[in-house]
């Protein structure tokens, strides 16, 4: 029996059911590697001696045809879920969660307890294996020979070919001299093979009724070395387990259900882990008993046994099942993690290395540079992927739309002092420089609504006091850059630990509503400028008519399936990656085909400042008195707060642990880059830029990496983000070159670009927990979804928390839309204060489910712990599952 180190079982159990091919993981060895959220890092795994078990494919071959012509026929298969062969329909059923009857498990246990158990069997072929299995005293030499011939008979496999008719494998019996080691051609061409990761193994269950047996015969074999047993399985895989369940005829489907029970047991990751390490019959039965202890019974008459339970969206964690496995396999002497250690490891995350104070001036900035420098070459090499090309096209159009929209708004707000050309040039220069130097290059810099509001207020102030706007704005920018450098020097970015989900959701909801409001407002304005004409109008319009008596001439053409499923999969994946781009091209094509008089994208044709008579460098004073350069520090202080909040809230959202970023963040370095770019854009008279939350999230989501090989019924696993610098850099280079692409870009209708804005805003708003809780306010209790937070927090408390967020969001919107918008930065900072005050209204347990704990609360929990009724550990409740669940991105933009 193999000895295991502490924590090894947990990792193996959590990783065993995953189907991630080694080639898809895009491993990036190097300094600063962050551990995976649901398992130890590679380094930690090596230190613990963790060895990941191969995935197991299980097949059930059933003996049919007694007493006439006996034949083995495949009737079921398992990887993670069960698939039944629907013979009449000529297909495999949809993957589903298997359901078993308790008597079948009990009969299986009795048969294995009295049968033959061979662990580490040295057989190297099917013939040797059959000879070992049939070597029992209860069989006479004649019966042994008949049984061996029967077991060596080639089974029928269902193979889905390019047509609609099923293809069955050969059923001719074979002799011992036949080459049973050679797999069939159909085994290599089976589409299922492509869904199994490298190193997968097979387990075969043979079950059926055999009239010449006087008593049941059961055998369970674990091969010492996995061996390909010819055509025993439909996929050519080395076999590790072999289970034989035969006996005289009985009423019902006794052996069929016992075979299913054995297959379900082998597909269970905990049972499989135990059986791989079992040393005798006692260990095997103990693993089966442990499985029986966790079986959930559905009462008869309260459900339909023929109903198939669909696979869950997220496989439950195996963590809660570990203690029983440790008691059975390792014994009571194995070391355990304490309750506080367990909470600290799985639930409450410690602050990341980027948010640790060094106590030195610019210490955080220096650490960020040292941490990101080793990754710099890979930031360009990792971009050599087709998915990055799709992301460039999508984000480019979104960035151009944003530049045009905010450029036009800025021109209106500043009375032509800045315009679309400055917006294009500033976006290209600032964005490209940020992608080259920043700590988190996935961030997209852009003009934002809050900064635009401040620009409008600053221009109004300059006009009211007869100031020269651009020189005054230059000194505001110089002071903002100075204040931001002071924040970088004093490591103020560590304060982002106080930006919990409450603050993030409030800010993200505000930005999303700005996107939605602007997009809807502009499209409504188009209805007045470009009204839709009625049918029969002499100008233009869309005339829809019903087809005549002859009906519609369009026909459905039935296409033949491809010869290879992988080609279809690649095409489908390509369409998915370019779905947003194809939608934009489709909109442009429809506009051109129908000849609609829609406004088109307007790009500046000349490279010169919008304001006549000014150069590209702003004069330091202009006509302003010198002391205004000092007075500019007051509005700069407010703008510095806005820049800090806007930049760092977006950075916190982008660098959440749910995204599984491997190259780390760079909060101090990002703020330093923003400060330098603030100075540069102020000198050139270009707009100010900061991280754009919605577009940055869309950029990250367009670079999502998911596993390609997925077991039937399993959703693709989220592997992380394709971290690199090239997509953002190319986007901003193209944005700058758009000034010279006016002849091409002029064909893009503006409604299509407004649709991008609307889509990103709605997608971002609908994906946050805040939106789900707002829906609960308008939903009767009987129709409410079974959310985990509703199991732990009373509904009235949930509504109270949501109402407070709604009030804060409403105040932010009102202040942003009124002349009092000058204090808008302070209101954003006030969100953190409101969240801190909520600790007096809600308990730590409620805040843990509704939001997140602040640093002081996190530090106090490992010392004094939660109250017993709130404790995660020591409870068999299904709700304690949350702290062990792998987190998925909470705020995302679905672009595929």
Secondary structure as GFF3:
##gff-version 3
##sequence-region A 1 896
A	DSSP	alpha_helix	8	16	.	.	.	ID=ss1
A	DSSP	three_ten_helix	22	24	.	.	.	ID=ss2
A	DSSP	alpha_helix	42	48	.	.	.	ID=ss3
A	DSSP	beta_strand	56	64	.	.	.	ID=ss4
A	DSSP	beta_strand	71	78	.	.	.	ID=ss5
A	DSSP	beta_strand	82	86	.	.	.	ID=ss6
A	DSSP	beta_strand	91	92	.	.	.	ID=ss7
A	DSSP	beta_strand	96	97	.	.	.	ID=ss8
A	DSSP	alpha_helix	102	114	.	.	.	ID=ss9
A	DSSP	beta_strand	116	121	.	.	.	ID=ss10
A	DSSP	alpha_helix	126	133	.	.	.	ID=ss11
A	DSSP	alpha_helix	141	151	.	.	.	ID=ss12
A	DSSP	beta_strand	158	160	.	.	.	ID=ss13
A	DSSP	beta_strand	166	168	.	.	.	ID=ss14
A	DSSP	alpha_helix	185	189	.	.	.	ID=ss15
A	DSSP	alpha_helix	192	195	.	.	.	ID=ss16
A	DSSP	beta_strand	201	209	.	.	.	ID=ss17
A	DSSP	beta_strand	217	227	.	.	.	ID=ss18
A	DSSP	beta_strand	239	247	.	.	.	ID=ss19
A	DSSP	alpha_helix	254	267	.	.	.	ID=ss20
A	DSSP	alpha_helix	269	277	.	.	.	ID=ss21
A	DSSP	alpha_helix	281	293	.	.	.	ID=ss22
A	DSSP	beta_strand	309	310	.	.	.	ID=ss23
A	DSSP	three_ten_helix	319	321	.	.	.	ID=ss24
A	DSSP	alpha_helix	322	325	.	.	.	ID=ss25
A	DSSP	pi_helix	326	330	.	.	.	ID=ss26
A	DSSP	alpha_helix	339	346	.	.	.	ID=ss27
A	DSSP	three_ten_helix	353	355	.	.	.	ID=ss28
A	DSSP	alpha_helix	363	373	.	.	.	ID=ss29
A	DSSP	alpha_helix	378	381	.	.	.	ID=ss30
A	DSSP	alpha_helix	386	413	.	.	.	ID=ss31
A	DSSP	alpha_helix	420	437	.	.	.	ID=ss32
A	DSSP	beta_strand	445	446	.	.	.	ID=ss33
A	DSSP	alpha_helix	449	464	.	.	.	ID=ss34
A	DSSP	alpha_helix	469	489	.	.	.	ID=ss35
A	DSSP	three_ten_helix	492	498	.	.	.	ID=ss36
A	DSSP	alpha_helix	501	529	.	.	.	ID=ss37
A	DSSP	alpha_helix	565	577	.	.	.	ID=ss38
A	DSSP	alpha_helix	579	594	.	.	.	ID=ss39
A	DSSP	alpha_helix	628	654	.	.	.	ID=ss40
A	DSSP	three_ten_helix	657	659	.	.	.	ID=ss41
A	DSSP	alpha_helix	667	684	.	.	.	ID=ss42
A	DSSP	beta_strand	690	691	.	.	.	ID=ss43
A	DSSP	alpha_helix	693	701	.	.	.	ID=ss44
A	DSSP	beta_strand	704	706	.	.	.	ID=ss45
A	DSSP	beta_strand	718	721	.	.	.	ID=ss46
A	DSSP	alpha_helix	726	737	.	.	.	ID=ss47
A	DSSP	three_ten_helix	738	740	.	.	.	ID=ss48
A	DSSP	alpha_helix	742	745	.	.	.	ID=ss49
A	DSSP	alpha_helix	750	766	.	.	.	ID=ss50
A	DSSP	alpha_helix	769	777	.	.	.	ID=ss51
A	DSSP	three_ten_helix	781	783	.	.	.	ID=ss52
A	DSSP	alpha_helix	788	792	.	.	.	ID=ss53
A	DSSP	alpha_helix	795	816	.	.	.	ID=ss54
A	DSSP	three_ten_helix	819	823	.	.	.	ID=ss55
A	DSSP	alpha_helix	824	837	.	.	.	ID=ss56
A	DSSP	three_ten_helix	838	840	.	.	.	ID=ss57
A	DSSP	alpha_helix	844	850	.	.	.	ID=ss58
A	DSSP	alpha_helix	855	864	.	.	.	ID=ss59
A	DSSP	three_ten_helix	868	870	.	.	.	ID=ss60
A	DSSP	three_ten_helix	878	884	.	.	.	ID=ss61
###
